[in-house]
């Protein structure tokens, strides 16, 4: 059984040796906790994290199982990241060590003790131990559908007899995946902009409350609301809900903020700077600046096209941002005979992008359009004037 592997892991981490006859008693006195860590300051910490804490003071077991580890040293790390094939792995870490790390990062720690029968606790722990074995620990990560939180969610749902999915899957979430992503990344300017540019229409579709549990904090809230599950008594699944550590960092906003006015202001500032440069520096001509911007926009379009059509990033598919960041814009560097054609194409696609905001698949593009569209339009007008 996987328990044998768990005992070996526990011993290697400093826990006492556990005999086979003691294993029969472990389910009767094991505490199972859902641990939720608040978002941090580094970009990969913006969505928070969670884990399952298995605790048995009688046997000296006190380990946190989570699915959120990755290794920069893995083979072809950046290529796998670009292709959407990044490997994450699960591991068991002594609770004291793990909690100390998150406290050092000034990230709040919320712990919820779950009401489980001995059989449920044993089944869950057996599954977790099996998952941290070297031959099983790796998995293909997906930011929305197969991440650290969805794996914790699925493990808990399995031992609760699908009570979690049955309780929340029929009901719509208040926010879709893009809105959740926007509000959690609003404090990181470039991360926010990069995600808004790279995510396609699939993340704008309605989701269920079950789906929204890809965010650890939302899973914790859902567990607190979960009615009695099979094996529960006359109360909910959560027996205790405590804060082990409270961070001094501000909480993320509960709803996405409207950032498009700031991006529009940035676009206006860039246009003003371009105008000033063209008037103050004789060698800097409006045509040069227009073609330079369309080159930048075209290179961004290549990245958007690559993510949407040549990788496994499902969230990047069907991306309407290609209407304003398009690889075809680079053709303006092929000679003056292309200038007018590219200019009209830029203007036509820009108009289409505005119309598509009101039509299915209803992708939210306001932030990208506010930044890119004014620059595209002015650049296209410069090309038309030069070509004429």
Phi, psi and omega per residue, in radians:
X1 nan 2.789 3.127
X2 -1.116 -0.379 3.121
X3 -1.022 -0.599 3.121
X4 -1.068 -0.705 3.072
X5 -1.126 -0.647 3.133
X6 -1.134 -0.736 3.123
X7 -1.093 -0.652 3.105
X8 -1.153 -0.741 3.106
X9 -1.093 -0.810 -3.134
X10 -1.040 -0.727 3.139
X11 -1.140 -0.719 -3.117
X12 -1.165 -0.400 -3.138
X13 -1.654 0.100 3.054
X14 1.884 0.018 3.131
X15 -1.472 2.772 -3.111
X16 -1.224 2.794 3.082
X17 -1.200 2.412 -3.131
X18 -1.994 2.248 -3.133
X19 -1.487 2.789 -3.061
X20 -1.038 -0.689 -3.102
X21 -1.173 -0.478 3.106
X22 -1.269 -0.434 -3.124
X23 -1.110 -0.493 -3.123
X24 -1.167 -0.460 -3.073
X25 -1.599 -0.137 -2.969
X26 -1.124 -0.645 -3.121
X27 -1.131 -0.451 -3.082
X28 -1.300 -0.410 -3.031
X29 -2.283 0.298 3.135
X30 -1.530 2.317 3.030
X31 -1.678 2.364 3.088
X32 -2.025 2.162 -3.103
X33 -2.161 2.418 2.916
X34 -1.614 2.129 -3.115
X35 -1.917 2.266 -3.111
X36 -2.163 2.186 3.139
X37 -1.796 2.328 -3.130
X38 -1.223 2.812 3.098
X39 -1.014 2.643 3.109
X40 -1.953 -2.964 -3.039
X41 -1.570 -0.406 3.134
X42 -1.387 2.603 -2.973
X43 -1.014 -0.627 -3.132
X44 -1.381 -0.064 3.097
X45 -1.731 0.016 -2.996
X46 -1.142 -0.386 -3.074
X47 -1.715 -0.010 -3.101
X48 1.431 -3.060 -3.096
X49 -2.729 2.780 3.052
X50 -2.591 2.979 -3.072
X51 -2.853 3.001 3.087
X52 -2.017 2.189 -3.077
X53 -1.796 2.070 3.089
X54 -1.802 2.135 -3.014
X55 -2.342 2.259 3.055
X56 -2.545 1.741 -3.059
X57 -1.127 -0.527 -3.128
X58 -1.128 -0.636 -3.097
X59 -1.787 -0.023 3.114
X60 1.355 0.378 3.117
X61 -1.618 2.242 -3.090
X62 -2.750 1.232 -3.018
X63 -2.212 2.593 3.128
X64 -1.901 2.185 3.122
X65 -1.796 2.189 3.064
X66 -2.532 2.850 -3.028
X67 -1.956 0.439 -2.969
X68 -1.896 0.414 -3.099
X69 -1.691 2.462 2.968
X70 -2.465 2.819 -3.015
X71 -2.226 2.063 3.085
X72 -1.078 -0.346 -3.091
X73 -1.533 -0.035 3.134
X74 -1.103 2.662 -3.059
X75 -1.037 2.289 3.099
X76 0.957 0.822 -3.046
X77 -0.996 -0.923 -3.042
X78 -1.226 -0.585 3.069
X79 -1.151 -0.757 3.111
X80 -1.126 -0.649 3.105
X81 -1.100 -0.818 3.138
X82 -1.111 -0.632 -3.092
X83 -1.437 -0.100 -3.095
X84 1.297 0.528 -3.108
X85 -2.191 0.584 -3.087
X86 -1.270 2.379 3.117
X87 -1.617 2.202 2.942
X88 -1.867 2.911 3.099
X89 -2.510 2.768 3.123
X90 -1.729 2.727 -3.132
X91 -2.795 2.743 3.048
X92 -1.873 2.244 -3.092
X93 -2.229 2.393 3.052
X94 -0.926 2.341 -3.014
X95 -1.008 -0.762 -3.094
X96 -1.050 -0.719 -3.135
X97 -1.172 -0.774 -3.106
X98 -1.161 -0.785 -3.119
X99 -1.092 -0.659 3.130
X100 -1.086 -0.651 3.124
X101 -1.090 -0.779 -3.098
X102 -1.272 -0.537 3.047
X103 -1.163 -0.707 3.081
X104 -1.060 -0.554 3.114
X105 -1.477 0.034 3.138
X106 1.012 0.843 3.127
X107 -2.044 2.243 -3.109
X108 -1.049 2.568 3.131
X109 -2.176 2.024 3.104
X110 -1.890 2.273 -3.119
X111 -2.153 2.301 3.139
X112 -2.165 2.011 3.104
X113 -1.412 2.262 -3.011
X114 -1.770 2.477 3.128
X115 -1.481 1.844 3.137
X116 -2.293 2.562 3.037
X117 -1.248 2.819 3.071
X118 -0.935 -0.699 -3.131
X119 -1.140 -0.685 3.124
X120 -1.166 -0.774 3.135
X121 -1.075 -0.725 -3.138
X122 -1.156 -0.738 3.140
X123 -1.106 -0.755 3.141
X124 -1.128 -0.833 -3.128
X125 -1.102 -0.676 3.119
X126 -1.073 -0.738 3.112
X127 -1.118 -0.788 -3.094
X128 -1.114 -0.729 3.128
X129 -1.104 -0.688 3.102
X130 -1.116 -0.617 -3.103
X131 -1.236 -0.442 -3.116
X132 -1.594 0.004 3.077
X133 -1.168 2.558 -3.062
X134 -0.929 -0.629 -3.092
X135 -1.374 -0.198 -3.070
X136 -2.070 -0.188 -2.878
X137 -1.280 -0.455 -3.071
X138 -1.430 2.538 3.039
X139 -2.658 2.686 3.108
X140 -1.339 2.078 -3.029
X141 -1.460 2.458 2.964
X142 -2.332 2.342 -2.995
X143 -1.108 -0.491 -3.066
X144 -1.962 -0.570 -2.961
X145 -1.947 -0.277 -3.119
X146 -2.608 1.207 -3.108
X147 -2.074 -2.975 -3.078
X148 -1.053 -0.627 -3.075
X149 -1.399 -0.694 3.120
X150 -1.134 -0.545 3.119
X151 -1.248 -0.673 3.038
X152 -1.134 -0.786 3.103
X153 -0.967 -0.850 -3.081
X154 -1.161 -0.638 3.124
X155 -1.145 -0.756 3.119
X156 -1.173 -0.709 -3.128
X157 -1.106 -0.637 -3.125
X158 -1.100 -0.770 -3.105
X159 -1.386 -0.300 3.093
X160 -1.610 0.205 3.087
X161 1.178 0.657 -3.134
X162 1.140 0.293 -3.127
X163 -1.092 -0.612 -3.113
X164 -1.168 -0.828 -3.133
X165 -1.185 -0.729 -3.139
X166 -1.111 -0.527 -3.105
X167 -1.377 -0.535 -2.974
X168 -2.072 -0.392 -3.091
X169 -1.116 -0.579 -3.126
X170 -1.268 -0.183 -2.998
X171 -1.926 2.415 -3.118
X172 -1.281 2.560 3.057
X173 -1.345 2.690 3.126
X174 -1.207 -0.567 -3.104
X175 -2.241 2.602 3.035
X176 -1.489 -3.116 -3.029
X177 -1.164 -0.608 3.112
X178 -1.174 -0.774 -3.116
X179 -1.103 -0.697 3.077
X180 -1.111 -0.775 -3.141
X181 -1.103 -0.726 -3.124
X182 -1.085 -0.782 -3.076
X183 -1.253 -0.468 -3.129
X184 -1.491 -0.289 -3.128
X185 -1.943 0.141 -3.034
X186 -1.105 -0.413 -3.123
X187 -1.403 -0.166 -3.118
X188 -2.023 1.733 -2.963
X189 -0.980 -0.892 -3.027
X190 -1.331 -0.606 3.060
X191 -1.099 -0.790 3.119
X192 -1.006 -0.872 -3.100
X193 -1.130 -0.731 3.141
X194 -1.100 -0.723 3.113
X195 -1.188 -0.685 3.117
X196 -1.109 -0.601 3.125
X197 -1.303 -0.688 -2.994
X198 -1.546 -0.372 -3.091
X199 -1.481 2.362 -3.135
X200 -1.650 -2.907 -3.003
X201 -1.223 -0.303 -3.090
X202 -1.094 -0.518 -3.119
X203 -1.456 -0.036 3.101
X204 -1.659 -0.074 -3.078
X205 -1.391 2.655 3.112
X206 -1.053 2.518 3.105
X207 -2.234 2.895 3.086
X208 -1.583 2.966 3.073
X209 -1.141 -0.540 3.046
X210 -1.052 -0.741 -3.133
X211 -1.172 -0.585 -3.075
X212 -1.219 -0.154 3.135
X213 -1.317 0.159 2.942
X214 -1.191 -0.218 3.043
X215 -1.729 2.136 -3.069
X216 -0.969 -0.747 -3.121
X217 -1.089 -0.620 3.121
X218 -1.256 -0.594 3.058
X219 -1.118 -0.736 3.115
X220 -1.070 -0.740 3.104
X221 -1.117 -0.688 3.121
X222 -1.123 -0.725 3.117
X223 -1.084 -0.647 3.128
X224 -1.170 -0.447 -3.124
X225 -1.644 -0.172 -3.026
X226 -1.130 2.229 3.062
X227 -1.224 3.123 -3.086
X228 -0.935 2.313 3.098
X229 -1.810 2.886 3.085
X230 -0.937 2.255 -3.106
X231 1.659 -0.193 3.125
X232 -1.399 2.945 -3.135
X233 -1.834 -2.385 -3.052
X234 -1.610 0.584 3.134
X235 -2.581 3.105 3.132
X236 -1.273 -3.117 -3.095
X237 -1.257 -0.547 -3.104
X238 -1.526 2.027 3.120
X239 -1.489 -0.666 3.118
X240 -2.380 2.514 3.115
X241 -2.407 1.774 -2.987
X242 -2.249 2.709 3.026
X243 -1.733 1.961 3.098
X244 -1.332 -0.478 3.090
X245 -2.725 2.389 3.126
X246 -1.974 2.128 -3.089
X247 -1.329 2.762 3.017
X248 -1.617 -0.027 3.114
X249 -1.267 2.574 3.091
X250 -1.174 2.578 3.098
X251 -1.266 2.530 3.035
X252 -1.087 2.653 3.119
X253 -1.107 2.659 -3.128
X254 -1.379 -0.332 3.116
X255 -2.361 2.629 3.140
X256 -1.132 2.432 3.125
X257 -1.515 2.710 3.109
X258 -1.496 1.806 -3.106
X259 -1.733 -0.145 -3.041
X260 -1.053 -0.553 3.084
X261 -1.073 -0.647 3.112
X262 -1.162 -0.674 3.113
X263 -1.203 -0.624 3.077
X264 -1.125 -0.701 3.093
X265 -1.122 -0.698 3.090
X266 -1.095 -0.735 3.115
X267 -1.075 -0.758 3.112
X268 -1.103 -0.668 3.111
X269 -1.117 -0.700 3.108
X270 -1.147 -0.670 3.105
X271 -1.156 -0.697 3.101
X272 -1.125 -0.700 3.104
X273 -1.127 -0.709 3.115
X274 -1.115 -0.719 3.117
X275 -1.100 -0.760 -3.141
X276 -1.115 -0.731 3.135
X277 -1.117 -0.726 -3.105
X278 -1.164 -0.436 3.139
X279 -1.589 -0.462 -3.074
X280 -1.650 -0.505 -3.096
X281 -2.013 2.003 -3.030
X282 -1.073 -0.632 -3.087
X283 -1.284 -0.288 -3.125
X284 -1.601 1.771 -3.128
X285 -1.665 2.601 3.109
X286 -0.936 -0.647 3.133
X287 -1.091 -0.710 3.132
X288 -1.067 -0.781 -3.120
X289 -1.183 -0.679 3.128
X290 -1.106 -0.798 3.139
X291 -1.175 -0.614 3.113
X292 -1.096 -0.778 3.130
X293 -1.130 -0.727 3.136
X294 -1.158 -0.493 3.030
X295 -1.146 -0.803 3.105
X296 -1.066 -0.823 -3.139
X297 -1.105 -0.658 3.101
X298 -1.167 -0.679 3.092
X299 -1.147 -0.670 3.037
X300 -1.093 -0.646 3.092
X301 -1.106 -0.649 3.073
X302 -1.071 -0.743 3.116
X303 -1.113 -0.741 3.128
X304 -1.122 -0.753 3.118
X305 -1.098 -0.777 -3.138
X306 -1.056 -0.829 -3.118
X307 -1.102 -0.678 -3.052
X308 -1.389 -0.523 -3.008
X309 -2.056 -0.222 -3.016
X310 -2.219 0.214 3.124
X311 -2.333 3.090 3.102
X312 -1.653 0.248 3.100
X313 -1.338 1.627 -3.121
X314 -1.055 -0.568 -3.105
X315 -1.206 -0.236 -3.102
X316 -1.652 -0.062 -3.099
X317 -1.301 2.742 3.060
X318 0.951 0.898 -3.016
X319 -1.656 1.979 -3.115
X320 -1.283 -0.149 3.085
X321 -1.153 -0.240 3.068
X322 -1.112 -0.301 3.116
X323 -1.243 -0.399 -3.141
X324 -2.043 -0.355 3.022
X325 -2.101 1.702 -2.970
X326 -2.255 2.392 3.127
X327 -1.028 -0.417 -3.115
X328 -1.139 -0.378 -3.114
X329 -1.058 -0.447 -3.094
X330 -1.132 -0.354 -3.122
X331 -1.116 -0.253 3.099
X332 -1.135 -0.223 3.096
X333 -1.607 0.000 -3.086
X334 -1.470 -0.134 3.129
X335 2.454 2.844 -3.068
X336 -1.139 -0.421 -3.108
X337 -1.181 -0.286 3.130
X338 -1.625 -0.174 -2.947
X339 -1.084 -0.862 -3.081
X340 -1.167 -0.702 3.133
X341 -1.083 -0.806 3.134
X342 -1.144 -0.672 -3.133
X343 -1.062 -0.843 3.136
X344 -1.140 -0.601 3.099
X345 -1.156 -0.717 3.109
X346 -1.092 -0.775 -3.134
X347 -1.167 -0.740 -3.135
X348 -1.138 -0.758 3.125
X349 -1.182 -0.590 3.082
X350 -1.111 -0.744 3.088
X351 -1.112 -0.719 3.103
X352 -1.076 -0.677 3.139
X353 -1.095 -0.682 3.115
X354 -1.166 -0.748 3.132
X355 -1.131 -0.680 -3.080
X356 -1.176 -0.294 3.056
X357 -1.102 -0.431 -3.076
X358 -1.743 -0.090 -3.059
X359 -2.055 2.775 3.052
X360 -1.007 2.532 0.174
X361 -1.550 0.325 3.012
X362 1.020 0.849 3.053
X363 -1.330 2.353 3.074
X364 -1.332 2.002 -3.110
X365 -2.225 0.205 -3.012
X366 -1.011 -0.726 -3.090
X367 -1.166 -0.793 -3.139
X368 -1.162 -0.743 3.134
X369 -1.116 -0.700 -3.125
X370 -1.083 -0.589 -3.138
X371 -1.471 -0.774 -2.938
X372 -1.587 -0.714 -2.982
X373 -1.055 -0.812 3.107
X374 -1.030 -0.699 3.114
X375 -1.140 -0.697 3.108
X376 -1.114 -0.807 -3.078
X377 -1.099 -0.835 -3.136
X378 -1.109 -0.704 3.120
X379 -1.109 -0.706 3.128
X380 -1.138 -0.690 3.111
X381 -1.129 -0.658 3.080
X382 -1.119 -0.742 3.112
X383 -1.091 -0.738 3.118
X384 -1.090 -0.742 3.133
X385 -1.135 -0.737 -3.139
X386 -1.179 -0.742 -3.127
X387 -1.144 -0.582 3.126
X388 -1.275 nan nan
